[in-house]
Amino acid sequence: MKKRERHQRLLNLASELGLLYQDRAMEATQSSRATIRRDFDELADSGAIERIRGGIRVANREGNVPFNLREVQHSDAKSAVARRACRFIQAGDVVFIDGGTTTYHMCFHLPRLPLRIVTNSLRLSAYLDDASTRFPDWEIYLTGGKVQHGSNMLTGPGVLHSLGFYYANWAFLSVGGIAADGLYNTSEAIVETERKMIERSDRTLILADQSKIGQRAMCRVCGIKRIDSLITDKPTGVSLVENEMREAGLNIVHA
């Protein structure tokens, strides 16, 4: 198992269990104790987890979960949602992609067509410009702004100023939660960026796995009538929340 795959497996287990000890980690990854110790140290240095005696636990400072831990939570559903969202994109489109973990998965599925991509995501822009994944007909525009610690995204007045220069065919946004009364996210800075992207685009698509459906976060972005569609994975049964959102006028697309 490669290091990145092993780290993702360990983060998944830590997220699911809350605490992860060395013996369980060794069993899950078929790795030596020395390898697991190094992995734990590297993950702790990245801020994704905290070291405890004999193991690790999820870092949760002031309610903020680091990007690399959120990225692997519900990763299969996020990947499916991102793949479905990319099917809307056509050659020549200008697209906004915000700095959420679900929208980050779009970088693995973007069509290899001429596109202009404007983002405040440091991770996404770095991936798209990497020599092994770069496509010559993608133009990547990174907004200005302040690096928001632990989120791998740019926020603040610099982002809003940058976005004012552009107009997009699509805005692809992640959310902290979505319900019949609107979209929600976790901070004022993120909300202001998403409102600007909505304002400066023709159409807005929300990418959210089922863990976000019916949930609310601290800050309200807008009402659901301001967006065109929600893309989500299929619920395990009948979703009363989805029915409420449809009755309120929201188009829902299942990945």
Buried (B, 14 or more C-beta within 10 A) or exposed (E): EEEEEBBBBBBBBBBEBEBBBBEBBBEBBEBEEEBBBEBBEBBBEBBBBBBEEEBBBBBEEEEBBBBBBBBBBBBEBBBBBBBBBBEBBEEEBBBBBBBBBBBBBBBEBBBEEBBBBBBBBBBBBBBBEEEEEEEEEBEBBBBBBEEBEBBBBBBBEBBBEBBEEBEBBBBBBBBBBBBBEBBBBBBEBBBBBBBBBBBBBEBBBBBBBBBBBBBBBEBBBBBBEEBBBBBBBEEEEEBEBBEBBBEBEBEBBBB
